[in-house]
């Protein structure tokens, strides 16, 4: 790592979660976060002139999908692959040298019209249907890309853990309806859903990867 003299390191690495969660892809989700963060921390710790701050991404998946308001001191959801992944991800970042201020950021789904999740979320509405991923009544925590970029600059002088969803979460159902209203036509046919967001998925607990710890 050629980072000598830099003032800040921002770690946003991680494979996208908007894929089918096969066993193989779950391993990629884990390895792209844990191993990348581990290598970055090791590189920072070797620097003779380390950066003043390291900002490392995590996600609101730490809190699960039960809804309600959460803060940085709340415990992670039990028996959740995403929550276990976030805990392990943050733990890895926490191994950075104590002389480097560590800031953990738990993002909501980052939305931008220029790419990422939003165009994919709106794709069904182009064909006259509304669709949600999993249970449409679960809260959907999101954050605008521009707001997130401003927030990252703002917290460079901070230390601690910062959740970064919008203050206006909505349900998957409301999000789908909003997507549908973005296109001409009054009729949007809902797509049938399974009863639970995690139904049919196979969980691989983080504890199944002892070599990460």
C-alpha positions as CSV (number, residue, x, y, z in Angstrom):
1,X,0.0,0.0,0.0
2,X,1.4,3.4,-1.0
3,X,-0.4,5.5,1.5
4,X,2.4,7.3,3.3
5,X,1.5,10.9,3.9
6,X,-2.3,10.5,3.3
7,X,-4.7,12.1,5.8
8,X,-7.5,9.6,5.6
9,X,-8.3,6.0,4.4
10,X,-11.9,5.2,3.4
11,X,-12.7,1.5,3.0
12,X,-15.9,0.8,1.0
13,X,-14.9,-2.6,-0.3
14,X,-17.4,-5.4,-0.5
15,X,-19.3,-7.4,-3.2
16,X,-22.9,-6.2,-3.8
17,X,-25.7,-7.9,-1.9
18,X,-28.2,-7.7,-4.8
19,X,-27.5,-11.2,-6.1
20,X,-28.9,-14.6,-5.4
21,X,-27.4,-15.8,-2.2
22,X,-26.0,-19.1,-3.1
23,X,-23.5,-20.8,-0.8
24,X,-20.7,-19.7,-3.2
25,X,-21.9,-16.1,-3.3
26,X,-22.2,-15.9,0.5
27,X,-18.6,-16.8,0.7
28,X,-17.8,-14.0,-1.8
29,X,-19.8,-11.6,0.4
30,X,-17.7,-12.6,3.4
31,X,-14.3,-12.7,1.8
32,X,-14.7,-9.4,-0.2
33,X,-15.3,-7.6,3.1
34,X,-13.3,-9.5,5.8
35,X,-10.2,-10.3,3.8
36,X,-10.1,-6.9,2.0
37,X,-10.5,-5.1,5.3
38,X,-7.9,-7.3,6.9
39,X,-5.3,-6.6,4.2
40,X,-6.0,-2.8,4.3
41,X,-5.7,-2.7,8.1
42,X,-2.4,-4.6,7.9
43,X,-1.1,-2.2,5.3
44,X,-2.1,0.9,7.4
45,X,-0.5,-0.6,10.5
46,X,2.8,-1.0,8.6
47,X,3.0,2.7,7.7
48,X,5.6,4.8,9.5
49,X,3.3,7.8,9.0
50,X,-0.2,6.4,9.3
51,X,-3.3,8.4,8.3
52,X,-5.1,10.3,10.9
53,X,-8.4,8.5,10.4
54,X,-9.7,5.4,8.8
55,X,-13.4,5.2,7.8
56,X,-14.6,1.7,7.3
57,X,-18.0,0.8,5.8
58,X,-20.5,-1.5,7.4
59,X,-24.3,-1.7,6.9
60,X,-27.7,-1.3,8.6
61,X,-28.0,-5.1,8.1
62,X,-26.3,-5.1,11.5
63,X,-29.7,-4.4,13.1
64,X,-31.7,-6.9,11.0
65,X,-35.1,-6.3,9.4
66,X,-37.3,-6.1,12.5
67,X,-38.0,-2.4,12.1
68,X,-38.0,0.4,14.7
69,X,-35.3,2.9,15.4
70,X,-31.7,1.8,16.2
71,X,-28.6,3.6,17.4
72,X,-24.9,2.9,17.3
73,X,-25.0,1.2,20.7
74,X,-27.8,-1.3,19.9
75,X,-26.9,-5.0,19.8
76,X,-26.9,-6.8,16.4
77,X,-29.8,-9.0,15.4
78,X,-29.4,-12.6,16.4
79,X,-29.3,-15.5,13.9
80,X,-28.9,-13.2,10.9
81,X,-26.2,-13.7,8.2
82,X,-26.0,-10.0,7.4
83,X,-25.8,-9.1,11.1
84,X,-23.0,-11.6,11.7
85,X,-21.2,-10.4,8.6
86,X,-21.4,-6.8,9.8
87,X,-20.1,-7.7,13.2
88,X,-17.1,-9.6,11.7
89,X,-16.5,-6.8,9.2
90,X,-16.4,-4.1,12.0
91,X,-14.2,-6.3,14.2
92,X,-11.7,-6.6,11.4
93,X,-11.6,-2.8,11.0
94,X,-11.2,-2.5,14.8
95,X,-7.7,-4.1,14.5
96,X,-6.3,-0.8,13.0
97,X,-3.5,0.8,15.1
98,X,-4.9,2.8,18.0
99,X,-3.1,5.9,16.8
100,X,-5.5,5.9,13.8
101,X,-9.0,7.3,14.6
102,X,-11.5,4.6,13.5
103,X,-14.9,5.6,12.2
104,X,-17.4,2.8,11.4
105,X,-20.3,3.7,9.1
106,X,-23.4,1.6,8.8
107,X,-25.0,2.4,5.5
108,X,-28.5,2.0,4.3
109,X,-29.0,1.0,0.6
110,X,-27.2,3.8,-1.4
111,X,-29.4,5.2,-4.0
112,X,-28.5,7.2,-7.1
113,X,-30.1,7.6,-10.5
114,X,-26.7,7.1,-12.1
115,X,-26.3,3.4,-11.1
116,X,-26.2,0.9,-8.3
117,X,-29.4,-0.4,-6.7
118,X,-32.0,2.3,-7.8
119,X,-32.1,1.5,-11.6
120,X,-32.5,-2.2,-10.8
121,X,-35.2,-1.6,-8.3
122,X,-37.1,0.5,-10.8
123,X,-36.8,-2.0,-13.7
124,X,-40.1,-3.9,-13.0
125,X,-42.0,-0.7,-13.0
126,X,-41.0,-0.1,-16.6
127,X,-43.0,-3.3,-17.5
128,X,-46.1,-2.3,-15.6
129,X,-45.5,-4.3,-12.4
130,X,-44.5,-3.5,-8.9
131,X,-42.1,-5.8,-7.1
132,X,-40.3,-6.0,-3.8
133,X,-37.4,-8.1,-2.6
134,X,-38.7,-10.3,0.2
135,X,-41.4,-9.1,2.7
136,X,-42.9,-5.8,1.4
137,X,-43.7,-4.7,4.9
138,X,-40.1,-4.8,6.1
139,X,-38.6,-1.4,6.4
140,X,-36.3,-0.3,3.6
141,X,-33.4,1.8,4.9
142,X,-31.8,4.0,2.2
143,X,-29.5,6.9,1.8
144,X,-28.9,9.2,-1.2
145,X,-25.4,9.0,-2.7
146,X,-24.8,12.7,-2.5
147,X,-25.8,12.8,1.2
148,X,-23.5,9.9,2.0
149,X,-20.6,11.5,0.3
150,X,-21.1,14.7,2.3
151,X,-21.4,12.7,5.5
152,X,-18.1,10.9,4.9
153,X,-16.3,14.2,4.5
154,X,-18.1,15.5,7.7
155,X,-17.1,12.6,9.9
156,X,-13.4,12.6,9.0
157,X,-12.9,14.6,12.2
158,X,-14.9,12.1,14.3
159,X,-14.4,8.8,16.1
160,X,-17.0,6.1,16.7
161,X,-19.9,4.4,14.9
162,X,-22.4,6.2,12.7
163,X,-25.5,4.7,11.2
164,X,-26.2,6.3,7.8
165,X,-29.7,5.6,6.6
166,X,-32.1,8.4,5.7
167,X,-34.3,9.7,8.5
168,X,-37.3,8.7,6.3
169,X,-37.2,4.9,5.9
170,X,-40.1,3.3,4.0
171,X,-41.5,-0.1,3.6
172,X,-40.6,-2.2,0.5
173,X,-44.3,-1.8,-0.5
174,X,-44.2,2.0,-0.4
175,X,-40.9,2.0,-2.3
176,X,-42.3,-0.2,-5.1
177,X,-45.4,2.0,-5.4
178,X,-43.1,5.1,-5.7
179,X,-41.2,3.3,-8.4
180,X,-44.4,2.6,-10.3
181,X,-45.5,6.2,-10.1
182,X,-42.3,7.2,-11.9
183,X,-43.7,5.8,-15.2
184,X,-46.8,6.6,-17.3
185,X,-49.9,4.6,-16.6
186,X,-52.2,4.1,-13.6
187,X,-52.3,0.3,-13.3
188,X,-49.5,-1.5,-11.7
189,X,-49.9,-5.3,-11.2
190,X,-48.2,-6.6,-8.0
191,X,-45.9,-9.6,-8.3
192,X,-46.6,-12.5,-5.9
193,X,-44.1,-12.8,-3.1
194,X,-43.0,-15.4,-0.7
195,X,-44.0,-15.0,3.0
196,X,-40.6,-14.2,4.3
197,X,-37.5,-12.3,3.0
198,X,-35.2,-15.1,3.9
199,X,-37.4,-18.0,2.8
200,X,-35.6,-20.5,0.6
201,X,-32.2,-19.2,1.5
202,X,-29.5,-21.2,3.0
203,X,-27.5,-19.5,5.8
204,X,-23.8,-19.9,6.2
205,X,-22.9,-18.6,9.7
206,X,-19.8,-16.5,10.0
207,X,-18.6,-19.0,12.6
208,X,-18.2,-21.4,9.7
209,X,-15.2,-19.4,8.7
210,X,-12.8,-19.8,11.6
211,X,-9.8,-18.8,9.5
212,X,-11.1,-15.2,9.4
213,X,-10.6,-14.7,13.2
